[in-house]
Structures are given as structure tokens and as C-alpha cells.
Amino acid sequence: MIKIDFKKANGLVPAVIQDFETAKVLMLGYMNAEAFEKTKATSDVYFFSRSRKKLWLKGEVSGNRLKVIEILGDCDGDALLIKVKLIGSAVCHTGKRTCFFNKIEERKL
């Protein structure tokens, strides 16, 4: 079992949130050790807000919660992939299911 290294990036690690059924990336957030431990303990996803400098529960205002299915750490122990079930209809504050909807470029293979 890998240990997550919260010291590398000033106490925060990126957490990629992925829909466990569709494999679509829903959002990217940042966790400190406290958010990580609360997420593991409750199965609800918590983040650390870099702008507000505090812990927050995803969906505490909107009601669109993220329930943890699986947590994976990368090979260096400094990033997380969290597979979730979305309870609600949207992850993004814009009301979209995913935060990744702004196409910047597309190339044909």
C-alpha cells in the first residue's frame, strides 16, 4: 500500500475525480491530509479550498455529492485518482455533469 506524500507540494495533492461507471473525468480538486482522511472515513469526497484556505465537502451547498468507490494513488504517491458515484446531476458549479467541457483543441488520428 502506497503512502501519500503531502509534503511535496506544500501539503496538497491533486485529486482527479472520475465517474466509476463511465470513466469520464468529472473534476480536479486538491486534498490535504485532513481532507484525505475525512474522505476515507466517510466515503464522501472532501477537498481543501486553496482560495478559501479551508476544508470543504463536495456537494455541501448544491447537494450533488460524490460517493467514493475506489481510491488509487499514483506511483510517486503525490496524486490521487478517486472513482466515485455522483449522487445528483452535476459536479461543476456551472450545472454541467463534468468540469471538463471546454474544448481547446481536437486532432484527428
Secondary structure, DSSP 8 states (H G I E B T S, - for coil): ------TTTTT-EEEEEEETTT--EEEEEEE-HHHHHHHHHHSB-EEEETTTTEEEETTTTT--EEEEEEEEE-TTSS-EEEEEEEESS-SSTTS-S-S----------
